Amino acid sequence: MRRGILKGFDSGGYTATVQMAGSLATWLQGIPVARNIPSAEMVAGRSCAVILLDPANPQDAVVAAVWV
């Protein structure tokens, strides 16, 4: 699990763009978001927890939580 900063949210696909903490250049796009997180909570700039199921494949991840 890694911390990130939410940069964008696509409510249609329920996916997010996340900048990983500690890296200015690493942005993961199209990351699925857990459906228990209301779309109103997916505000750019919020911190988020990203579970990376396979660290070698960033597309095999999920945003599991968001907070201020």
C-alpha positions in Angstrom: 0.0 0.0 0.0 1.3 3.5 -0.9 0.1 7.0 -0.3 -0.8 9.2 -3.2 -2.4 12.6 -4.1 -5.6 12.4 -6.2 -5.1 14.4 -9.4 -8.3 13.5 -11.3 -11.4 11.3 -11.2 -13.5 9.9 -14.0 -16.9 9.2 -12.6 -18.0 7.3 -15.7 -15.3 4.7 -15.4 -14.8 5.1 -11.7 -11.1 5.5 -12.1 -8.5 8.0 -10.8 -5.3 9.6 -11.7 -2.9 9.6 -8.8 0.5 11.1 -8.1 2.4 8.8 -5.9 3.9 10.4 -2.7 7.5 11.2 -3.0 7.6 11.3 -6.8 6.9 14.3 -8.9 7.1 12.3 -12.1 5.1 9.2 -11.2 1.4 9.6 -12.0 -0.8 6.5 -12.4 -3.7 6.9 -14.7 -6.9 4.8 -14.9 -6.6 3.3 -11.5 -9.9 1.7 -10.4 -11.5 3.3 -7.3 -13.3 1.2 -4.6 -17.0 1.6 -5.2 -17.7 2.2 -1.5 -16.0 5.7 -1.9 -18.6 8.2 -2.9 -17.8 10.2 -6.1 -18.3 13.4 -4.1 -15.2 12.5 -2.0 -12.9 12.1 -5.0 -11.7 15.7 -5.0 -8.3 16.6 -6.6 -5.6 17.3 -4.1 -6.9 14.9 -1.4 -4.6 12.2 -0.1 -5.4 8.6 -1.0 -4.3 5.1 -0.2 -3.4 3.0 -3.3 -3.1 -0.8 -2.9 -0.6 -2.1 -5.5 -1.4 -5.8 -5.9 1.6 -6.2 -8.3 4.2 -3.4 -7.9 5.6 -4.2 -11.4 2.2 -3.5 -12.9 0.6 -0.2 -11.8 -2.6 -1.0 -13.6 -3.1 -3.8 -11.1 -4.0 -1.4 -8.3 -7.0 0.2 -6.6 -7.7 3.4 -4.7 -8.9 2.1 -1.3 -9.4 5.3 0.7 -9.3 9.1 0.5 -8.8 11.8 3.2 -8.1 15.5 3.6 
